[in-house]
Amino acid sequence: MSEAAPAKFVLGQRLYVRFYLALLASLAITALLFGIAHWHFDPAQVDTNLDTIAELATEVLPPATAPAEVQRLGLRKWSRKLNADLALYAADLTLIARVGHALPPLKPNQKGAVWLRGNPSVFVLKLRDGRWLQGQRRHGHRAVVGLVVLLVLIALTVGVAAFPVVRRLTRRLEKLQRSVEAWGQGQLSARVDVEGRDEVAHLASSFNDSAARIEALVAAQKSLLANASHELRSPLARIRMAVELMQDTATPAMRDELKRNVAELDQLIDEVLLASRLDAIGTTGPRPEEVDLTGILAEECARVDATLVAGAVSMRGDARLMRRLVRNLLENALRHGAGTAVAARLEDGNEATLELSICDSGPGIPESERERVFEPFYRVPGASETAGGVGLGLSLVRQIARHHGGDVQCLANPGGGCCFKVTLPLD
């Protein structure tokens, strides 16, 4: 049986990738917000009482009356202890001494102690004696770099630790998806391994229970249908015998109608039994035997007086099923071709396949109905029941074709009418 092509996903559409990227994006946003908060709301700026620090600085620094050199030496001493760049200004904002890197100049209207925005932050203290002390911590840059490195390391740690967790979750979902797809393609015995006790495990368990119940129901329905069809053989044989016995008393029209109904019922039972058998062995594949498809076509075309164009072609499969496929297509063309000639063609296709086409020049089938004709018991609107057929012939054709790894299509005949094209693998 042919299988639907598996869905293809680009990497960004994979569920585990989307989970993982969402986690990393959350980490990045958190780190960004943390950095912004640290940048604009430095705890040192918020929590530190600058006036208190100014009082302490007044006590430890040389007095304003000391010579400039003494004040510079004192400033250097405290610069080493504080590990900071310092600048000392007189009350009129003239520079007295500077240690370390140059700092932003004070504003002419500078008032009171303040933190100047920046990174690292610059503080300005107004000492009790009127002088101004300006400073900047030298380790500020290293602190920022350290913070960034720390955030990166945290993100990497969380990312590496989270990937196996995310991947394990989505791998279980992928297993469930594959099992559902296999089950949908007809493998009713497909089940999922239940791992864990979370929602995914519960979903897998529910799927297994549902699949088991449906498999049992389908098996019971197939068994009932096959047994009922088989049991109908006996009353059908008695009806046929009764028809034969009453031939002398019944009118010719009645005899013909009874024979037609009995033949139709016999065909229905035969095709229902065959459909049930194909359902039962659908996953095992055809019997591995060499089939002379050209010979089968020649015999069946001769039986219904259809033309044939074919070379010597053989394939591996089930000869009896292939004969039924050919016969159903030919009889369908005769039944609905309005008396036009039926032509069969067998030729090599592409990629180690063969193509069988059976065409007529009748009224054809509307494009909207060409796929539905393969449904069991479906009749094209306007088709007469007196034309014969039970509505399973084309459905069986598709079952047999897919049973052999191929398929069948209903196409328009360029010369009018329709063509049924069967594609089958050679191996």
VOTOR-538180 format. One record per residue (C-alpha): residue number from 1; x, y, z. Coordinates in Angstrom, 2 decimals, always signed. Layout:
@fimar NUM | X X | Y Y | Z Z
...
***
This chain:
@fimar 1 | X +0.00 | Y +0.00 | Z +0.00
@fimar 2 | X +1.35 | Y +3.42 | Z -0.93
@fimar 3 | X +2.09 | Y +5.77 | Z +1.93
@fimar 4 | X +1.62 | Y +9.48 | Z +2.13
@fimar 5 | X +4.84 | Y +11.45 | Z +2.00
@fimar 6 | X +5.93 | Y +12.50 | Z +5.50
@fimar 7 | X +5.57 | Y +16.14 | Z +6.35
@fimar 8 | X +8.79 | Y +18.12 | Z +5.95
@fimar 9 | X +9.70 | Y +20.79 | Z +8.49
@fimar 10 | X +12.39 | Y +23.40 | Z +8.36
@fimar 11 | X +14.49 | Y +23.59 | Z +11.50
@fimar 12 | X +12.66 | Y +26.64 | Z +12.81
@fimar 13 | X +9.34 | Y +24.78 | Z +12.67
@fimar 14 | X +10.47 | Y +21.91 | Z +14.87
@fimar 15 | X +8.67 | Y +22.00 | Z +18.20
@fimar 16 | X +11.77 | Y +21.43 | Z +20.32
@fimar 17 | X +13.61 | Y +24.24 | Z +18.53
@fimar 18 | X +10.73 | Y +26.63 | Z +19.19
@fimar 19 | X +10.60 | Y +25.61 | Z +22.87
@fimar 20 | X +14.34 | Y +26.04 | Z +23.20
@fimar 21 | X +14.43 | Y +29.40 | Z +21.41
@fimar 22 | X +11.58 | Y +30.64 | Z +23.59
@fimar 23 | X +13.57 | Y +29.68 | Z +26.69
@fimar 24 | X +16.72 | Y +31.39 | Z +25.43
@fimar 25 | X +14.75 | Y +34.49 | Z +24.43
@fimar 26 | X +13.28 | Y +34.66 | Z +27.94
@fimar 27 | X +16.78 | Y +34.45 | Z +29.40
@fimar 28 | X +18.03 | Y +37.17 | Z +27.07
@fimar 29 | X +15.15 | Y +39.50 | Z +27.93
@fimar 30 | X +15.67 | Y +38.87 | Z +31.65
@fimar 31 | X +19.38 | Y +39.63 | Z +31.35
@fimar 32 | X +18.64 | Y +42.78 | Z +29.35
@fimar 33 | X +16.14 | Y +44.07 | Z +31.89
@fimar 34 | X +18.53 | Y +43.24 | Z +34.71
@fimar 35 | X +21.32 | Y +45.13 | Z +32.95
@fimar 36 | X +19.09 | Y +48.15 | Z +32.33
@fimar 37 | X +18.01 | Y +48.18 | Z +35.94
@fimar 38 | X +21.61 | Y +47.93 | Z +37.09
@fimar 39 | X +22.68 | Y +50.67 | Z +34.69
@fimar 40 | X +20.02 | Y +53.18 | Z +35.69
@fimar 41 | X +19.50 | Y +52.18 | Z +39.28
@fimar 42 | X +22.94 | Y +51.38 | Z +40.61
@fimar 43 | X +22.45 | Y +50.21 | Z +44.21
@fimar 44 | X +25.35 | Y +52.45 | Z +45.20
@fimar 45 | X +23.42 | Y +55.45 | Z +43.90
@fimar 46 | X +20.20 | Y +54.53 | Z +45.60
@fimar 47 | X +21.32 | Y +53.12 | Z +48.89
@fimar 48 | X +24.38 | Y +55.12 | Z +49.76
@fimar 49 | X +24.01 | Y +58.32 | Z +51.86
@fimar 50 | X +26.39 | Y +60.73 | Z +50.11
@fimar 51 | X +26.11 | Y +63.31 | Z +52.85
@fimar 52 | X +27.46 | Y +60.81 | Z +55.37
@fimar 53 | X +30.34 | Y +59.97 | Z +53.06
@fimar 54 | X +31.05 | Y +63.71 | Z +52.70
@fimar 55 | X +31.32 | Y +64.01 | Z +56.48
@fimar 56 | X +33.80 | Y +61.15 | Z +56.61
@fimar 57 | X +35.83 | Y +62.58 | Z +53.72
@fimar 58 | X +36.08 | Y +65.91 | Z +55.56
@fimar 59 | X +37.58 | Y +64.11 | Z +58.56
@fimar 60 | X +40.18 | Y +62.01 | Z +56.68
@fimar 61 | X +41.40 | Y +64.52 | Z +54.09
@fimar 62 | X +43.84 | Y +67.32 | Z +54.94
@fimar 63 | X +42.06 | Y +70.57 | Z +55.85
@fimar 64 | X +41.36 | Y +73.24 | Z +53.31
@fimar 65 | X +44.07 | Y +75.43 | Z +54.84
@fimar 66 | X +46.78 | Y +72.81 | Z +54.15
@fimar 67 | X +49.16 | Y +73.42 | Z +51.22
@fimar 68 | X +48.05 | Y +72.07 | Z +47.86
@fimar 69 | X +50.86 | Y +69.46 | Z +47.89
@fimar 70 | X +49.74 | Y +68.13 | Z +51.28
@fimar 71 | X +46.17 | Y +67.90 | Z +50.04
@fimar 72 | X +47.41 | Y +66.08 | Z +46.90
@fimar 73 | X +49.36 | Y +63.53 | Z +48.97
@fimar 74 | X +46.35 | Y +62.96 | Z +51.19
@fimar 75 | X +44.16 | Y +62.54 | Z +48.12
@fimar 76 | X +46.61 | Y +60.02 | Z +46.63
@fimar 77 | X +46.61 | Y +58.04 | Z +49.87
@fimar 78 | X +42.84 | Y +57.71 | Z +49.87
@fimar 79 | X +42.78 | Y +57.03 | Z +46.14
@fimar 80 | X +44.85 | Y +53.90 | Z +46.74
@fimar 81 | X +42.66 | Y +52.83 | Z +49.66
@fimar 82 | X +39.40 | Y +53.42 | Z +47.78
@fimar 83 | X +40.76 | Y +52.22 | Z +44.42
@fimar 84 | X +39.19 | Y +55.25 | Z +42.80
@fimar 85 | X +40.07 | Y +58.21 | Z +40.63
@fimar 86 | X +39.68 | Y +61.36 | Z +42.73
@fimar 87 | X +39.63 | Y +65.11 | Z +42.14
@fimar 88 | X +39.55 | Y +67.78 | Z +44.85
@fimar 89 | X +38.12 | Y +71.24 | Z +44.11
@fimar 90 | X +38.09 | Y +74.44 | Z +46.13
@fimar 91 | X +34.80 | Y +76.08 | Z +47.08
@fimar 92 | X +35.01 | Y +78.24 | Z +43.94
@fimar 93 | X +35.34 | Y +75.04 | Z +41.82
@fimar 94 | X +39.01 | Y +75.54 | Z +41.01
@fimar 95 | X +40.99 | Y +72.31 | Z +40.88
@fimar 96 | X +43.27 | Y +71.69 | Z +43.89
@fimar 97 | X +44.52 | Y +68.15 | Z +43.12
@fimar 98 | X +43.76 | Y +65.18 | Z +40.89
@fimar 99 | X +44.77 | Y +61.49 | Z +41.20
@fimar 100 | X +44.18 | Y +59.01 | Z +38.42
@fimar 101 | X +42.17 | Y +59.53 | Z +35.25
@fimar 102 | X +40.54 | Y +62.83 | Z +34.41
@fimar 103 | X +36.94 | Y +63.13 | Z +35.51
@fimar 104 | X +34.10 | Y +65.17 | Z +34.00
@fimar 105 | X +34.37 | Y +68.83 | Z +34.99
@fimar 106 | X +31.99 | Y +70.14 | Z +37.60
@fimar 107 | X +29.15 | Y +72.35 | Z +36.52
@fimar 108 | X +29.35 | Y +76.03 | Z +37.46
@fimar 109 | X +25.98 | Y +75.74 | Z +39.23
@fimar 110 | X +26.90 | Y +72.54 | Z +41.06
@fimar 111 | X +24.79 | Y +72.17 | Z +44.21
@fimar 112 | X +25.19 | Y +69.51 | Z +46.85
@fimar 113 | X +26.26 | Y +65.87 | Z +46.71
@fimar 114 | X +25.09 | Y +63.95 | Z +43.70
@fimar 115 | X +25.72 | Y +60.89 | Z +41.57
@fimar 116 | X +26.45 | Y +61.65 | Z +37.93
@fimar 117 | X +24.89 | Y +59.20 | Z +35.50
@fimar 118 | X +27.37 | Y +57.00 | Z +33.72
@fimar 119 | X +29.09 | Y +53.69 | Z +33.91
@fimar 120 | X +31.07 | Y +53.58 | Z +36.12
@fimar 121 | X +29.15 | Y +56.12 | Z +38.17
@fimar 122 | X +30.82 | Y +59.38 | Z +39.24
@fimar 123 | X +30.03 | Y +60.83 | Z +42.61
@fimar 124 | X +30.36 | Y +64.47 | Z +43.67
@fimar 125 | X +30.58 | Y +65.30 | Z +47.40
@fimar 126 | X +30.36 | Y +68.74 | Z +48.98
@fimar 127 | X +32.61 | Y +68.72 | Z +52.05
@fimar 128 | X +31.75 | Y +70.55 | Z +55.23
@fimar 129 | X +34.51 | Y +73.13 | Z +54.64
@fimar 130 | X +33.08 | Y +74.05 | Z +51.19
@fimar 131 | X +35.45 | Y +72.00 | Z +49.03
@fimar 132 | X +34.25 | Y +69.52 | Z +46.43
@fimar 133 | X +35.43 | Y +65.90 | Z +46.13
@fimar 134 | X +34.77 | Y +64.08 | Z +42.89
@fimar 135 | X +35.48 | Y +60.39 | Z +42.40
@fimar 136 | X +34.94 | Y +57.35 | Z +40.23
@fimar 137 | X +35.54 | Y +53.73 | Z +41.20
@fimar 138 | X +38.24 | Y +52.17 | Z +39.05
@fimar 139 | X +36.78 | Y +48.70 | Z +39.28
@fimar 140 | X +33.49 | Y +49.87 | Z +37.72
@fimar 141 | X +34.41 | Y +48.75 | Z +34.22
@fimar 142 | X +35.57 | Y +45.39 | Z +35.52
@fimar 143 | X +32.36 | Y +45.07 | Z +37.49
@fimar 144 | X +30.27 | Y +45.66 | Z +34.37
@fimar 145 | X +32.32 | Y +43.15 | Z +32.39
@fimar 146 | X +32.08 | Y +40.69 | Z +35.26
@fimar 147 | X +28.32 | Y +41.15 | Z +35.39
@fimar 148 | X +28.01 | Y +40.52 | Z +31.64
@fimar 149 | X +30.23 | Y +37.44 | Z +31.88
@fimar 150 | X +28.19 | Y +36.18 | Z +34.82
@fimar 151 | X +24.92 | Y +36.63 | Z +32.92
@fimar 152 | X +26.35 | Y +34.87 | Z +29.87
@fimar 153 | X +27.55 | Y +31.97 | Z +32.00
@fimar 154 | X +24.14 | Y +31.69 | Z +33.66
@fimar 155 | X +22.42 | Y +31.73 | Z +30.28
@fimar 156 | X +24.79 | Y +29.08 | Z +28.89
@fimar 157 | X +24.33 | Y +26.89 | Z +31.96
@fimar 158 | X +20.55 | Y +27.13 | Z +31.83
@fimar 159 | X +20.55 | Y +26.62 | Z +28.04
@fimar 160 | X +22.75 | Y +23.53 | Z +28.17
@fimar 161 | X +20.80 | Y +22.08 | Z +31.09
@fimar 162 | X +17.40 | Y +22.83 | Z +29.50
@fimar 163 | X +18.11 | Y +21.37 | Z +26.05
@fimar 164 | X +17.95 | Y +17.68 | Z +27.08
@fimar 165 | X +14.73 | Y +18.32 | Z +28.99
@fimar 166 | X +13.08 | Y +20.12 | Z +26.08
@fimar 167 | X +14.37 | Y +17.58 | Z +23.56
@fimar 168 | X +13.15 | Y +14.62 | Z +25.62
@fimar 169 | X +9.66 | Y +16.10 | Z +25.82
@fimar 170 | X +9.41 | Y +16.85 | Z +22.11
@fimar 171 | X +10.98 | Y +13.50 | Z +21.15
@fimar 172 | X +8.10 | Y +11.77 | Z +22.91
@fimar 173 | X +5.67 | Y +13.98 | Z +20.99
@fimar 174 | X +7.43 | Y +13.05 | Z +17.74
@fimar 175 | X +7.06 | Y +9.34 | Z +18.57
@fimar 176 | X +3.39 | Y +9.92 | Z +19.19
@fimar 177 | X +3.11 | Y +11.77 | Z +15.89
@fimar 178 | X +4.78 | Y +8.93 | Z +13.96
@fimar 179 | X +2.49 | Y +6.37 | Z +15.56
@fimar 180 | X -0.61 | Y +8.43 | Z +14.76
@fimar 181 | X +0.52 | Y +8.82 | Z +11.14
@fimar 182 | X +1.19 | Y +5.08 | Z +10.84
@fimar 183 | X -2.19 | Y +4.33 | Z +12.37
@fimar 184 | X -3.86 | Y +6.78 | Z +9.98
@fimar 185 | X -2.21 | Y +5.00 | Z +7.03
@fimar 186 | X -3.89 | Y +1.73 | Z +7.98
@fimar 187 | X -1.47 | Y +0.18 | Z +10.46
@fimar 188 | X -4.09 | Y -0.29 | Z +13.14
@fimar 189 | X -1.65 | Y -2.22 | Z +15.33
@fimar 190 | X +0.57 | Y +0.87 | Z +15.76
@fimar 191 | X +1.06 | Y +1.84 | Z +19.40
@fimar 192 | X +3.13 | Y +4.36 | Z +21.39
@fimar 193 | X +5.53 | Y +3.56 | Z +24.22
@fimar 194 | X +4.21 | Y +5.26 | Z +27.37
@fimar 195 | X +7.03 | Y +7.10 | Z +29.14
@fimar 196 | X +6.63 | Y +9.07 | Z +32.35
@fimar 197 | X +3.48 | Y +10.18 | Z +34.15
@fimar 198 | X +2.84 | Y +13.61 | Z +32.67
@fimar 199 | X +0.29 | Y +14.88 | Z +30.14
@fimar 200 | X +2.24 | Y +13.47 | Z +27.19
@fimar 201 | X +2.26 | Y +10.02 | Z +28.79
@fimar 202 | X -1.47 | Y +10.33 | Z +29.46
@fimar 203 | X -2.05 | Y +11.30 | Z +25.83
@fimar 204 | X +0.00 | Y +8.32 | Z +24.61
@fimar 205 | X -1.93 | Y +5.98 | Z +26.90
@fimar 206 | X -5.26 | Y +7.38 | Z +25.68
@fimar 207 | X -4.17 | Y +6.94 | Z +22.08
@fimar 208 | X -3.16 | Y +3.32 | Z +22.72
@fimar 209 | X -6.52 | Y +2.56 | Z +24.37
@fimar 210 | X -8.48 | Y +4.24 | Z +21.56
@fimar 211 | X -6.41 | Y +2.51 | Z +18.86
@fimar 212 | X -6.92 | Y -0.88 | Z +20.51
@fimar 213 | X -10.68 | Y -0.40 | Z +20.71
@fimar 214 | X -10.93 | Y +0.78 | Z +17.11
@fimar 215 | X -8.72 | Y -2.07 | Z +15.90
@fimar 216 | X -10.99 | Y -4.55 | Z +17.68
@fimar 217 | X -14.11 | Y -2.93 | Z +16.21
@fimar 218 | X -12.68 | Y -2.93 | Z +12.68
@fimar 219 | X -11.57 | Y -6.54 | Z +13.03
@fimar 220 | X -15.04 | Y -7.53 | Z +14.25
@fimar 221 | X -16.67 | Y -5.63 | Z +11.38
@fimar 222 | X -14.42 | Y -7.28 | Z +8.80
@fimar 223 | X -15.05 | Y -10.69 | Z +10.28
@fimar 224 | X -18.81 | Y -10.11 | Z +10.34
@fimar 225 | X -18.81 | Y -8.86 | Z +6.75
@fimar 226 | X -16.71 | Y -11.75 | Z +5.47
@fimar 227 | X -18.75 | Y -14.37 | Z +7.35
@fimar 228 | X -22.07 | Y -12.85 | Z +6.29
@fimar 229 | X -20.96 | Y -12.69 | Z +2.66
@fimar 230 | X -19.77 | Y -16.26 | Z +2.79
@fimar 231 | X -23.02 | Y -17.46 | Z +4.36
@fimar 232 | X -25.00 | Y -15.75 | Z +1.59
@fimar 233 | X -23.58 | Y -18.28 | Z -0.87
@fimar 234 | X -25.98 | Y -21.00 | Z +0.31
@fimar 235 | X -29.29 | Y -19.11 | Z -0.08
@fimar 236 | X -27.99 | Y -17.64 | Z -3.33
@fimar 237 | X -27.40 | Y -21.14 | Z -4.69
@fimar 238 | X -30.96 | Y -22.12 | Z -3.72
@fimar 239 | X -32.35 | Y -19.01 | Z -5.41
@fimar 240 | X -30.41 | Y -19.84 | Z -8.55
@fimar 241 | X -31.78 | Y -23.38 | Z -8.50
@fimar 242 | X -35.33 | Y -22.08 | Z -8.02
@fimar 243 | X -34.90 | Y -19.77 | Z -11.00
@fimar 244 | X -33.80 | Y -22.69 | Z -13.12
@fimar 245 | X -36.80 | Y -24.78 | Z -12.04
@fimar 246 | X -39.34 | Y -22.07 | Z -12.85
@fimar 247 | X -38.00 | Y -21.31 | Z -16.33
@fimar 248 | X -40.93 | Y -23.07 | Z -17.97
@fimar 249 | X -43.57 | Y -21.06 | Z -16.08
@fimar 250 | X -41.96 | Y -17.62 | Z -16.03
@fimar 251 | X -42.02 | Y -15.16 | Z -18.90
@fimar 252 | X -38.73 | Y -14.53 | Z -20.74
@fimar 253 | X -38.55 | Y -11.02 | Z -19.36
@fimar 254 | X -38.97 | Y -12.28 | Z -15.80
@fimar 255 | X -36.38 | Y -15.00 | Z -16.31
@fimar 256 | X -33.89 | Y -12.48 | Z -17.66
@fimar 257 | X -34.52 | Y -10.10 | Z -14.78
@fimar 258 | X -34.12 | Y -12.86 | Z -12.20
@fimar 259 | X -30.90 | Y -14.06 | Z -13.81
@fimar 260 | X -29.54 | Y -10.51 | Z -13.89
@fimar 261 | X -30.36 | Y -9.95 | Z -10.22
@fimar 262 | X -28.84 | Y -13.28 | Z -9.20
@fimar 263 | X -25.68 | Y -12.52 | Z -11.19
@fimar 264 | X -25.44 | Y -9.07 | Z -9.63
@fimar 265 | X -25.87 | Y -10.49 | Z -6.14
@fimar 266 | X -23.26 | Y -13.15 | Z -6.87
@fimar 267 | X -20.85 | Y -10.48 | Z -8.08
@fimar 268 | X -21.53 | Y -8.35 | Z -4.99
@fimar 269 | X -20.78 | Y -11.23 | Z -2.65
@fimar 270 | X -17.63 | Y -12.10 | Z -4.58
@fimar 271 | X -16.32 | Y -8.51 | Z -4.49
@fimar 272 | X -17.21 | Y -8.00 | Z -0.82
@fimar 273 | X -15.28 | Y -11.16 | Z +0.04
@fimar 274 | X -12.32 | Y -10.00 | Z -2.03
@fimar 275 | X -12.37 | Y -6.53 | Z -0.41
@fimar 276 | X -12.42 | Y -8.16 | Z +3.04
@fimar 277 | X -9.50 | Y -10.38 | Z +2.11
@fimar 278 | X -7.49 | Y -7.41 | Z +0.84
@fimar 279 | X -8.18 | Y -5.55 | Z +4.08
@fimar 280 | X -7.01 | Y -8.57 | Z +6.06
@fimar 281 | X -3.73 | Y -8.99 | Z +4.13
@fimar 282 | X -3.21 | Y -5.33 | Z +3.26
@fimar 283 | X -0.04 | Y -4.98 | Z +5.33
@fimar 284 | X +1.58 | Y -8.24 | Z +4.16
@fimar 285 | X +2.02 | Y -7.26 | Z +0.52
@fimar 286 | X +1.29 | Y -9.31 | Z -2.64
@fimar 287 | X +2.48 | Y -12.85 | Z -3.10
@fimar 288 | X +6.04 | Y -12.78 | Z -4.51
@fimar 289 | X +5.40 | Y -14.45 | Z -7.86
@fimar 290 | X +6.16 | Y -13.47 | Z -11.43
@fimar 291 | X +3.06 | Y -12.16 | Z -13.21
@fimar 292 | X +2.80 | Y -12.09 | Z -17.00
@fimar 293 | X +0.74 | Y -8.92 | Z -17.13
@fimar 294 | X +0.85 | Y -8.78 | Z -20.93
@fimar 295 | X -0.62 | Y -12.29 | Z -21.15
@fimar 296 | X -3.39 | Y -11.42 | Z -18.68
@fimar 297 | X -4.23 | Y -8.29 | Z -20.65
@fimar 298 | X -4.29 | Y -10.19 | Z -23.95
@fimar 299 | X -6.70 | Y -12.82 | Z -22.58
@fimar 300 | X -9.05 | Y -10.31 | Z -20.95
@fimar 301 | X -9.05 | Y -7.95 | Z -23.97
@fimar 302 | X -9.84 | Y -10.87 | Z -26.27
@fimar 303 | X -12.75 | Y -11.85 | Z -24.02
@fimar 304 | X -14.42 | Y -8.43 | Z -24.36
@fimar 305 | X -13.13 | Y -7.59 | Z -27.86
@fimar 306 | X -10.96 | Y -4.64 | Z -26.71
@fimar 307 | X -7.86 | Y -3.48 | Z -28.57
@fimar 308 | X -4.46 | Y -3.86 | Z -26.91
@fimar 309 | X -1.11 | Y -2.15 | Z -27.42
@fimar 310 | X +1.55 | Y -3.71 | Z -25.21
@fimar 311 | X +5.04 | Y -5.13 | Z -25.19
@fimar 312 | X +6.20 | Y -8.10 | Z -23.16
@fimar 313 | X +5.92 | Y -6.87 | Z -19.57
@fimar 314 | X +6.04 | Y -8.88 | Z -16.37
@fimar 315 | X +6.01 | Y -7.88 | Z -12.73
@fimar 316 | X +6.01 | Y -9.41 | Z -9.29
@fimar 317 | X +2.68 | Y -9.66 | Z -7.55
@fimar 318 | X -0.52 | Y -11.66 | Z -7.25
@fimar 319 | X -1.67 | Y -12.93 | Z -10.65
@fimar 320 | X -5.26 | Y -13.54 | Z -9.55
@fimar 321 | X -5.60 | Y -10.01 | Z -8.13
@fimar 322 | X -4.04 | Y -8.46 | Z -11.24
@fimar 323 | X -6.50 | Y -10.36 | Z -13.44
@fimar 324 | X -9.37 | Y -8.99 | Z -11.32
@fimar 325 | X -7.95 | Y -5.44 | Z -11.67
@fimar 326 | X -7.78 | Y -5.72 | Z -15.46
@fimar 327 | X -11.21 | Y -7.35 | Z -15.73
@fimar 328 | X -12.91 | Y -4.74 | Z -13.55
@fimar 329 | X -11.46 | Y -1.89 | Z -15.59
@fimar 330 | X -12.45 | Y -3.47 | Z -18.91
@fimar 331 | X -15.98 | Y -4.28 | Z -17.75
@fimar 332 | X -16.37 | Y -0.76 | Z -16.36
@fimar 333 | X -15.33 | Y +0.70 | Z -19.73
@fimar 334 | X -17.79 | Y -1.55 | Z -21.57
@fimar 335 | X -20.59 | Y -0.78 | Z -19.12
@fimar 336 | X -20.24 | Y +3.01 | Z -19.16
@fimar 337 | X -18.60 | Y +3.63 | Z -22.52
@fimar 338 | X -21.92 | Y +3.85 | Z -24.38
@fimar 339 | X -20.93 | Y +1.14 | Z -26.82
@fimar 340 | X -17.67 | Y +2.82 | Z -27.90
@fimar 341 | X -14.48 | Y +0.90 | Z -28.54
@fimar 342 | X -12.33 | Y +0.07 | Z -25.53
@fimar 343 | X -8.54 | Y +0.36 | Z -25.84
@fimar 344 | X -5.87 | Y -0.90 | Z -23.46
@fimar 345 | X -2.23 | Y +0.18 | Z -23.44
@fimar 346 | X +0.66 | Y -1.16 | Z -21.34
@fimar 347 | X +3.99 | Y +0.67 | Z -21.37
@fimar 348 | X +6.99 | Y +1.45 | Z -19.22
@fimar 349 | X +6.70 | Y +4.49 | Z -16.99
@fimar 350 | X +9.34 | Y +6.48 | Z -15.16
@fimar 351 | X +11.54 | Y +5.28 | Z -12.28
@fimar 352 | X +11.08 | Y +1.52 | Z -12.71
@fimar 353 | X +7.30 | Y +1.61 | Z -13.05
@fimar 354 | X +4.79 | Y +0.45 | Z -15.63
@fimar 355 | X +1.61 | Y +2.20 | Z -16.70
@fimar 356 | X -1.62 | Y +0.49 | Z -17.72
@fimar 357 | X -4.29 | Y +2.65 | Z -19.36
@fimar 358 | X -7.79 | Y +1.49 | Z -20.29
@fimar 359 | X -9.82 | Y +4.08 | Z -22.19
@fimar 360 | X -13.24 | Y +4.47 | Z -23.79
@fimar 361 | X -14.85 | Y +7.20 | Z -25.87
@fimar 362 | X -18.12 | Y +7.39 | Z -23.97
@fimar 363 | X -19.70 | Y +10.36 | Z -22.18
@fimar 364 | X -16.85 | Y +10.51 | Z -19.67
@fimar 365 | X -16.88 | Y +11.44 | Z -16.00
@fimar 366 | X -17.05 | Y +15.04 | Z -14.70
@fimar 367 | X -13.78 | Y +16.21 | Z -13.17
@fimar 368 | X -15.42 | Y +16.73 | Z -9.78
@fimar 369 | X -16.49 | Y +13.06 | Z -9.72
@fimar 370 | X -13.26 | Y +11.42 | Z -10.91
@fimar 371 | X -11.91 | Y +10.78 | Z -7.43
@fimar 372 | X -15.22 | Y +9.76 | Z -5.91
@fimar 373 | X -15.76 | Y +6.91 | Z -8.38
@fimar 374 | X -13.22 | Y +4.92 | Z -6.33
@fimar 375 | X -15.41 | Y +5.10 | Z -3.23
@fimar 376 | X -17.31 | Y +1.86 | Z -2.42
@fimar 377 | X -20.88 | Y +1.80 | Z -3.80
@fimar 378 | X -20.60 | Y +5.28 | Z -5.31
@fimar 379 | X -22.37 | Y +5.90 | Z -8.60
@fimar 380 | X -21.89 | Y +8.89 | Z -10.86
@fimar 381 | X -25.10 | Y +10.97 | Z -10.94
@fimar 382 | X -27.22 | Y +9.84 | Z -13.88
@fimar 383 | X -25.74 | Y +6.34 | Z -14.05
@fimar 384 | X -28.39 | Y +3.65 | Z -14.47
@fimar 385 | X -28.50 | Y +0.66 | Z -12.15
@fimar 386 | X -29.71 | Y -1.47 | Z -15.04
@fimar 387 | X -26.29 | Y -1.03 | Z -16.65
@fimar 388 | X -24.99 | Y -3.52 | Z -14.10
@fimar 389 | X -22.24 | Y -3.31 | Z -11.56
@fimar 390 | X -22.50 | Y -3.17 | Z -7.80
@fimar 391 | X -20.33 | Y -0.13 | Z -7.09
@fimar 392 | X -17.31 | Y -2.02 | Z -5.80
@fimar 393 | X -15.37 | Y -2.65 | Z -9.00
@fimar 394 | X -13.33 | Y +0.55 | Z -9.11
@fimar 395 | X -12.87 | Y +0.53 | Z -5.34
@fimar 396 | X -11.33 | Y -2.94 | Z -5.68
@fimar 397 | X -9.12 | Y -1.69 | Z -8.52
@fimar 398 | X -7.64 | Y +0.96 | Z -6.24
@fimar 399 | X -7.26 | Y -1.53 | Z -3.38
@fimar 400 | X -5.42 | Y -3.98 | Z -5.62
@fimar 401 | X -3.20 | Y -1.27 | Z -7.13
@fimar 402 | X -2.21 | Y +0.06 | Z -3.70
@fimar 403 | X -1.80 | Y -3.49 | Z -2.44
@fimar 404 | X +0.94 | Y -3.81 | Z -5.08
@fimar 405 | X +2.54 | Y -0.47 | Z -4.19
@fimar 406 | X +0.88 | Y +1.51 | Z -6.99
@fimar 407 | X -2.23 | Y +3.60 | Z -7.55
@fimar 408 | X -4.94 | Y +4.39 | Z -10.10
@fimar 409 | X -6.29 | Y +7.65 | Z -11.49
@fimar 410 | X -9.35 | Y +8.58 | Z -13.51
@fimar 411 | X -8.37 | Y +10.96 | Z -16.32
@fimar 412 | X -10.06 | Y +12.59 | Z -19.27
@fimar 413 | X -9.53 | Y +10.88 | Z -22.64
@fimar 414 | X -8.23 | Y +13.47 | Z -25.12
@fimar 415 | X -10.53 | Y +11.96 | Z -27.77
@fimar 416 | X -13.58 | Y +12.02 | Z -25.49
@fimar 417 | X -14.58 | Y +9.66 | Z -22.72
@fimar 418 | X -12.29 | Y +8.75 | Z -19.87
@fimar 419 | X -9.12 | Y +6.76 | Z -19.15
@fimar 420 | X -8.21 | Y +4.80 | Z -16.04
@fimar 421 | X -4.43 | Y +4.91 | Z -15.60
@fimar 422 | X -2.82 | Y +2.38 | Z -13.24
@fimar 423 | X +0.81 | Y +2.93 | Z -12.17
@fimar 424 | X +2.60 | Y -0.11 | Z -10.73
@fimar 425 | X +6.20 | Y -0.79 | Z -9.65
@fimar 426 | X +8.11 | Y -3.38 | Z -11.66
@fimar 427 | X +9.76 | Y -4.91 | Z -8.59
***
